Amino acid sequence: MKKGILISILIICFIIGGFFLTRAMNQADDIALSDNFTSGFIDENIETDEGFHYFESGNGKFSMWFPGGYYLSADPAQFESKETYEMLNLYQEATGDSTLDRHIQIEYFGEMDQEKADLTLSRILENFSYKNSYEVKDSNDLTISYGEVHVELNGKDTVLKEPKTNPANRYFALIETKNSKHVVAVTYMLFCKESSSCEINSKEEQNFFRQLSESIEYK
């Protein structure tokens, strides 16, 4: 009887120990969890799809799935959190075989009317779309505008190219409530490391970006 109880206790301890060991290893491998500033916004107890972590904004106005392998910049010039405005800058630096640095910027706007929402969209279209083209996805509560473009530098000039014939390296999404009271603008940029040749999997990058954008929920 006592032996059986002892074995049961040992099994439970082994399971618990394995859980914490796995969690510690994941934290060491994922900068989103090992970075003190970033992890302060993450709740590991809330389930997400694989490769993401549940993240709540600093002002508590929205939540999203934070991508693993990214960290949130704590630089005061890149992080701002107020009642009606929040700016987040997420980075993933090229490591190992990867030759791409990635940057995601997220801006939350509260108490925004339709005119200001339209101006925000126009501003984004200048740098994140090809010939101001974009698509719109409607749901019961939200309207999401999506766009993408391939950007190249020609000397000091920025050249925007058709993403259907050139792999997109800039993406945007504008997530609005139907009355435009809440708006989140998300931009995603991929940069090829200097002196490196880069291959971009357009479908994979698009799926990743849309999964992140559609995970955003307003509080």
C-alpha positions in Angstrom: 0.0 0.0 0.0 2.7 2.4 1.1 4.9 1.4 -1.9 2.0 2.1 -4.3 1.5 5.6 -2.8 5.2 6.3 -3.0 5.3 5.2 -6.7 2.3 7.5 -7.4 4.0 10.4 -5.7 7.2 9.8 -7.7 5.3 9.7 -11.0 3.5 13.0 -10.2 6.8 14.6 -9.2 8.3 13.4 -12.5 5.4 14.8 -14.6 5.6 18.1 -12.8 9.3 18.3 -13.0 9.2 17.5 -16.7 6.6 20.3 -17.2 8.8 22.9 -15.6 11.9 21.6 -17.3 10.1 21.9 -20.7 8.8 25.3 -19.8 12.3 26.5 -18.8 13.8 25.2 -22.1 11.1 26.9 -24.1 11.8 30.2 -22.3 15.5 29.9 -23.0 14.8 29.2 -26.7 12.2 31.9 -27.2 13.2 35.5 -26.6 9.5 36.4 -26.3 9.6 34.6 -23.0 13.2 35.2 -21.9 13.1 38.9 -22.4 11.9 40.6 -19.2 10.0 43.5 -20.9 8.3 41.4 -23.5 7.3 38.5 -21.1 5.6 41.0 -18.8 2.7 41.4 -21.3 2.4 37.7 -22.0 0.1 35.2 -20.3 1.2 31.6 -20.9 -1.9 30.2 -19.2 -4.1 31.3 -22.1 -4.1 29.0 -25.1 -3.1 30.2 -28.6 -2.1 28.5 -31.8 1.4 27.0 -32.0 4.2 29.6 -32.4 2.3 32.4 -30.6 1.7 33.6 -27.0 -1.3 35.5 -25.6 -0.4 39.2 -25.2 -2.4 42.0 -23.7 -1.7 45.6 -24.6 -0.2 48.0 -22.0 -3.4 50.1 -21.8 -5.6 47.0 -21.7 -7.6 48.0 -24.8 -6.8 45.0 -27.0 -5.2 41.5 -26.9 -3.4 39.6 -29.6 -1.2 36.5 -30.3 2.4 37.6 -29.9 4.7 35.7 -32.3 7.4 33.5 -30.8 10.9 34.5 -31.6 10.1 38.2 -31.4 10.8 40.7 -28.7 9.1 44.0 -27.8 11.3 47.1 -27.8 11.4 48.9 -24.5 13.0 52.0 -26.1 10.8 55.0 -25.1 10.9 56.2 -28.7 9.4 52.8 -29.8 7.0 52.1 -27.0 4.2 54.3 -25.9 1.0 53.4 -24.0 -1.8 55.8 -23.2 -5.6 55.5 -22.8 -6.4 56.3 -26.4 -3.0 55.5 -28.1 -0.5 52.7 -28.0 2.6 52.0 -30.1 4.4 48.7 -30.1 7.5 47.7 -32.1 8.3 44.0 -32.4 11.6 42.7 -33.8 13.0 39.4 -34.9 16.7 39.4 -35.8 18.1 37.0 -38.4 19.9 34.0 -36.8 21.3 30.8 -38.0 20.4 30.1 -41.7 17.9 33.0 -41.8 19.0 36.1 -43.7 15.9 38.2 -42.9 15.4 40.7 -40.1 11.7 41.3 -39.4 9.9 44.3 -37.8 6.2 44.6 -36.8 4.7 47.9 -35.7 1.3 48.0 -34.1 -0.5 51.2 -33.3 -3.8 51.4 -31.4 -6.1 54.5 -31.8 -9.1 55.0 -29.5 -12.0 57.3 -30.0 -11.3 57.7 -33.7 -14.0 58.9 -36.1 -14.3 57.6 -39.7 -12.5 60.6 -41.2 -9.4 60.0 -39.1 -9.6 56.3 -39.8 -9.6 57.0 -43.6 -6.6 59.3 -43.2 -4.7 56.6 -41.4 -5.5 54.2 -44.2 -4.3 56.7 -46.8 -1.1 57.3 -44.9 -0.3 53.6 -44.8 -1.2 53.0 -48.4 1.6 55.3 -49.5 4.3 52.9 -48.3 2.7 49.5 -47.9 0.6 49.0 -51.0 1.1 48.8 -54.8 -0.8 51.6 -56.5 -3.0 52.0 -53.4 -4.5 48.6 -53.9 -5.9 46.6 -50.9 -8.6 44.1 -50.0 -11.3 44.3 -47.4 -12.5 41.5 -45.1 -15.7 42.1 -43.2 -17.0 40.3 -40.1 -19.9 41.0 -37.8 -18.0 43.5 -35.7 -14.8 44.4 -37.6 -13.5 45.6 -41.0 -10.0 44.5 -41.8 -8.1 46.1 -44.7 -5.1 44.2 -46.1 -2.3 45.3 -48.5 1.2 44.3 -49.5 4.0 45.4 -51.8 7.5 44.7 -52.8 9.9 47.5 -52.0 13.4 48.1 -53.4 15.8 50.9 -53.0 17.3 52.4 -56.2 20.0 54.8 -54.9 18.0 57.2 -52.7 14.7 56.4 -54.3 12.1 53.9 -53.0 10.6 51.8 -55.7 7.2 50.0 -55.1 6.7 46.9 -57.2 3.8 44.6 -57.9 3.7 41.8 -55.2 2.2 39.3 -57.6 5.5 39.2 -59.6 7.9 40.1 -56.8 7.8 38.6 -53.3 6.1 41.0 -50.9 8.4 42.4 -48.2 5.9 44.9 -46.7 2.4 44.1 -45.4 -0.2 46.1 -43.6 -3.6 45.5 -41.9 -6.0 48.1 -40.5 -8.5 46.5 -38.1 -11.5 48.8 -37.4 -14.6 48.4 -35.4 -17.7 49.2 -37.4 -18.0 52.6 -35.9 -14.2 53.2 -36.2 -14.2 53.9 -32.4 -11.2 51.5 -32.1 -8.6 51.1 -34.8 -5.4 49.1 -34.8 -2.8 49.6 -37.6 -0.3 46.7 -38.1 2.7 46.9 -40.5 5.2 44.2 -41.2 8.5 44.7 -42.9 11.2 42.2 -43.9 14.8 43.3 -44.4 17.5 41.4 -46.2 20.8 41.4 -44.2 23.6 43.3 -45.8 25.6 41.3 -48.4 23.1 38.5 -48.3 20.7 37.1 -50.8 17.2 36.5 -49.5 14.5 34.2 -50.4 11.0 35.1 -49.2 8.2 32.6 -49.0 5.3 34.9 -49.9 2.5 32.5 -49.0 4.1 31.7 -45.6 4.7 35.3 -44.7 1.2 36.3 -45.8 -0.4 33.5 -43.7 1.7 34.5 -40.7 0.8 38.1 -41.0 -2.9 37.5 -41.4 -3.0 35.0 -38.5 -1.4 37.7 -36.3 -3.7 40.5 -37.5 -6.9 38.4 -37.1 -5.9 37.4 -33.6 -6.4 41.0 -32.4 -9.4 41.5 -30.2 -10.7 44.7 -28.6 -11.6 44.8 -24.9 
